């Protein structure tokens, strides 16, 4: 029995479409590669600022453009056109030491945020996505809503691995 059939049988899900969670399924592998190659097997959210500064050394215009596309996705997800923070971000679970205030600050700066600030904020968002996926709510049906988040998280992590 394959994994999808096992999950559907075990938990009586009517359907489980891997295409709706494909980016989430790949995230674990991409995160492992990122943590191995960029973080030397020791990724910590508290190191996001140092890591962002390191990753943005000698940044190319091509990388800046790609970061901007990823940044714009999360900006539009978490803020209104006038720059106010959306409820979805307010309810996004961060731990007390994860510096949600910095991410809020960077989001409010939007296009005026430096690439170092954008990168640090993206790292912090992706760390939380990871922790919330592995340690948070476990309702598989809610994963469908998260696939795009992980699609852009994967793009960012792959970009950082390729950039290093």
C-alpha positions as CSV (number, residue, x, y, z in Angstrom):
1,X,0.0,0.0,0.0
2,X,1.4,3.4,-0.9
3,X,1.6,6.3,1.6
4,X,-1.4,8.2,0.3
5,X,-3.7,5.2,0.4
6,X,-2.5,4.3,3.9
7,X,-3.2,7.8,5.2
8,X,-6.6,7.9,3.5
9,X,-7.6,4.5,4.9
10,X,-6.2,5.1,8.4
11,X,-7.9,8.5,8.8
12,X,-10.9,8.2,6.5
13,X,-9.9,11.1,4.4
14,X,-12.2,11.2,1.3
15,X,-9.2,12.3,-0.8
16,X,-5.6,13.1,-0.4
17,X,-4.2,14.8,-3.5
18,X,-0.5,14.9,-3.5
19,X,-0.6,17.7,-6.1
20,X,-2.3,19.9,-3.5
21,X,0.5,19.3,-1.0
22,X,3.4,18.7,-3.3
23,X,5.5,21.6,-2.1
24,X,4.9,20.5,1.5
25,X,6.1,17.0,0.7
26,X,9.3,18.4,-0.9
27,X,9.9,20.9,1.9
28,X,11.4,18.3,4.3
29,X,14.0,17.3,1.8
30,X,14.8,20.8,0.7
31,X,15.0,21.9,4.3
32,X,17.5,19.1,5.1
33,X,19.7,20.2,2.2
34,X,19.5,23.8,3.3
35,X,20.3,22.9,6.9
36,X,23.2,20.7,5.8
37,X,24.8,22.9,3.2
38,X,24.0,26.4,4.5
39,X,23.7,26.0,8.2
40,X,26.2,23.1,8.7
41,X,23.5,20.9,10.3
42,X,22.7,23.4,13.0
43,X,19.9,25.7,11.8
44,X,18.6,28.0,14.6
45,X,16.0,30.8,14.2
46,X,18.1,32.9,16.6
47,X,20.9,32.9,14.0
48,X,18.6,34.4,11.3
49,X,20.2,37.8,11.4
50,X,23.8,36.5,11.1
51,X,22.8,34.0,8.4
52,X,21.0,36.7,6.4
53,X,24.0,39.0,6.5
54,X,26.2,36.2,5.3
55,X,23.9,35.1,2.6
56,X,23.6,38.6,1.2
57,X,27.3,39.1,0.8
58,X,28.1,39.7,-2.9
59,X,24.4,39.3,-3.9
60,X,23.7,39.5,-7.6
61,X,20.9,41.4,-9.3
62,X,19.4,38.0,-10.3
63,X,19.2,36.8,-6.7
64,X,17.8,40.2,-5.7
65,X,15.0,39.8,-8.2
66,X,14.2,36.3,-7.0
67,X,14.2,37.4,-3.4
68,X,11.8,40.2,-4.3
69,X,9.3,37.8,-5.9
70,X,9.4,35.6,-2.8
71,X,9.2,38.6,-0.5
72,X,6.2,40.0,-2.4
73,X,4.3,36.7,-2.0
74,X,4.6,36.8,1.8
75,X,4.1,40.6,1.9
76,X,0.8,40.2,0.0
77,X,-0.2,37.2,2.2
78,X,0.4,39.0,5.5
79,X,-0.4,42.7,4.8
80,X,-3.1,44.8,3.3
81,X,-2.4,47.3,0.5
82,X,-2.1,50.1,3.0
83,X,0.6,48.2,4.9
84,X,-1.5,47.1,7.8
85,X,-0.9,43.6,9.1
86,X,-3.5,41.0,8.3
87,X,-5.1,38.8,10.9
88,X,-3.5,35.8,9.3
89,X,-0.1,37.1,10.3
90,X,-1.3,38.2,13.7
91,X,-2.4,34.6,14.3
92,X,0.7,33.1,12.8
93,X,2.3,31.2,15.7
94,X,5.8,32.5,16.7
95,X,7.6,31.6,19.9
96,X,8.6,34.4,22.2
97,X,12.3,34.3,21.1
98,X,11.5,34.2,17.3
99,X,11.4,38.0,17.0
100,X,8.0,38.3,15.3
101,X,8.4,42.0,16.0
102,X,11.3,42.2,13.5
103,X,9.2,40.3,10.8
104,X,6.4,42.8,11.4
105,X,8.8,45.7,11.1
106,X,10.3,44.4,7.9
107,X,6.8,43.8,6.4
108,X,5.8,47.3,7.3
109,X,8.8,48.6,5.5
110,X,7.8,46.5,2.4
111,X,9.9,47.7,-0.6
112,X,12.1,49.9,1.6
113,X,13.4,46.9,3.6
114,X,16.9,46.0,2.7
115,X,17.7,42.6,1.2
116,X,19.3,41.7,4.5
117,X,16.1,42.6,6.3
118,X,13.9,40.7,3.7
119,X,16.2,37.7,4.0
120,X,16.1,37.7,7.7
121,X,12.3,38.1,7.8
122,X,11.9,35.3,5.2
123,X,14.2,33.0,7.2
124,X,12.2,33.6,10.4
125,X,8.9,33.0,8.5
126,X,10.2,29.8,7.0
127,X,11.6,28.6,10.4
128,X,8.1,29.1,11.8
129,X,6.4,27.3,8.9
130,X,8.7,24.4,9.5
131,X,8.1,24.3,13.2
132,X,4.4,24.7,12.8
133,X,4.3,21.9,10.3
134,X,6.2,19.5,12.4
135,X,5.1,20.5,15.8
136,X,1.8,22.4,15.3
137,X,-1.7,21.6,14.2
138,X,-1.9,18.2,12.6
139,X,-5.2,18.5,10.5
140,X,-4.1,17.2,7.0
141,X,-7.0,19.0,5.3
142,X,-5.6,22.3,6.5
143,X,-2.3,21.5,4.7
144,X,-4.0,22.3,1.4
145,X,-4.1,25.9,2.4
146,X,-0.4,25.9,3.2
147,X,1.0,24.5,-0.1
148,X,1.8,27.9,-1.6
149,X,3.6,29.0,1.5
150,X,5.9,26.0,1.2
151,X,6.2,26.5,-2.6
152,X,7.7,29.9,-1.9
153,X,9.7,28.7,1.1
154,X,11.2,26.0,-1.1
155,X,12.1,28.6,-3.8
156,X,13.8,30.7,-1.1
157,X,15.7,27.8,0.4
158,X,16.9,26.5,-3.0
159,X,18.0,30.0,-3.9
160,X,20.0,30.2,-0.7
161,X,21.6,26.8,-1.2
162,X,22.5,27.7,-4.8
163,X,23.8,31.1,-3.7
164,X,26.1,29.9,-0.9
